[in-house]
């Protein structure tokens, strides 16, 4: 025989709003502190990530200037058209290789920035959902043993 599952109606919006109004000032303050801490952690991660990106872009610009300077110096010493074409081809090849290598690094840094900046906010969102689910279970008042949503 299959187990019987009883589904209770979810709490109404009015019931949830009333429960939120009845929350203690300390609970609201704790929630505000947790959210603010998550935002600070996220902003710190963004600052670190942007700093790493700016270092990489600066390195790319400096290597481009260095390559252009070397190419200009080499062009001053060319005697034939074929030498000039060879110097120019070498510059183009090295510039393209540097661009491809650095763009991969920039992509990696961008992904790392997005991951690290979003993690504190996503963690806080998860905690908030757990609290909301706990409140919903309390409002349902099924009279049954409720699952532990804290993960403890």
N, C-alpha and C positions, 0 to 999 in steps of 0.2 A: 504494500500500500504506500502510495506516495505521501510525503509529508505535506501537511497543510500549512500554507503560508498566509499569514494575515497581514494585509497591507493597511496601515493606518493613513488617514489623510494627512498631508503635510500641514504644518501650522500655517495659519493665515498670515498675510502681511501685517495685519493689525496686531496679531499676537506677537510677531517678531519685533514690531516697533515698540510695543508695550514692554517687552523684555529688555530691549535696548535702553528704554527710558529708565527702567528700574536698575540698570547696571550702576554699581557704585562709582563714585568719583575716582576712587583708586584704580578700579579696573580700566576706566577710560584713560586715566593718566598713564597707566602701564602700557596700554595699547599705543598711545601717542609716543611714549618714549621708545618703544620697540620699533615703530615705523620710522621715527627720526634716526635711530641708530642704523637701521637698514639703509636709509638714504645717505647718511654720512659715509658708510662703508662703500656704497655704490659710487659716490662722488670721488672718494679716494682712489678707487680702482680706475675710474675714468681719467683722473689726473695722471696717475702712473702710466696708463696706456697711451694717453696723448703725448706724454713726455717721451716714451719709447718710440712712438711714431715720428715725433719731431726730430729725434736723434737720427733715426733711419733716413728721413727725407734730407736732413742736413748732410749726412754722409753721401747720399746719392748726388746731391748738388756739388759737393766738394770733389767727388771722384769725377764728375762730368767736367768741372772746371780744370782739374788736373789733366784729364785726357785731352781736352781741347788745347791746353797750353803746350803739352808735349807734341801734339799734332802740328800746331802752328810753328813750333821750333823746328820740327822735322821738315816741314814744308819750306822753310827758309833755306834748307840745305839741299833741296832736290835740284838735279841738273837736267833731268829729262821728263817728258810727259808721263812715261810709264812709271817712273819713280813717284811722281805726284799722285798718280792713280793708285799705286800700291800703298802709299801713306794714307790716302783718303779711305781706301778699302779697310785698312787696319783700324783706323779710327772708327769707322762705321761698325765693324765687327765687334770691337771692344765695347763700344757704347751700347750696342744691342745686347751683348752678353751681360753687361752690368745692369741694364734695365730689366732684363728677364730675371736675373738673380735677386735684385732688390725688390722687384714687384712681388715675388713669391714671399719674401720676408715681410713686406708691408701687409700682404694678405694675412699671413700668419699672425702678425701683431694685431691687426684689426679683429680677427676672430677671437684672439685672447682677450682683447679689450671688451668686446661684447659679452663674452662669457663671464668674465670677472665682474663686470659692472652690473649684470643682470642677476647674478647669483644671490646677493643679499636681499634683493627685492622679491625674487621668486621664493626664497626661503621664508621670508616674512609673510608672503601671500599664502603659502602652505600652512603656516601656523594660524593665520586668520581663518582659513577654511576649517581647520580642525576645531577651533573655538566655535565657529558658526554651526558646525555639525553637532558639537556637544550641546549647544543651546537648543538646536532643533530637537535632539533626542529628549532633552529635559522638557521641552514644550509638548512633545508628543505624549509624554507620561504614560508609556505603555504598561507600566507595572511589571516589566520584565527586566531581566538582567541585560544591561546595555554593553556593547563592545567598548573596549578601552581605545579611544581615538588618540591618545597622547603618544603612543608608541613606547611607553615605559614598561 
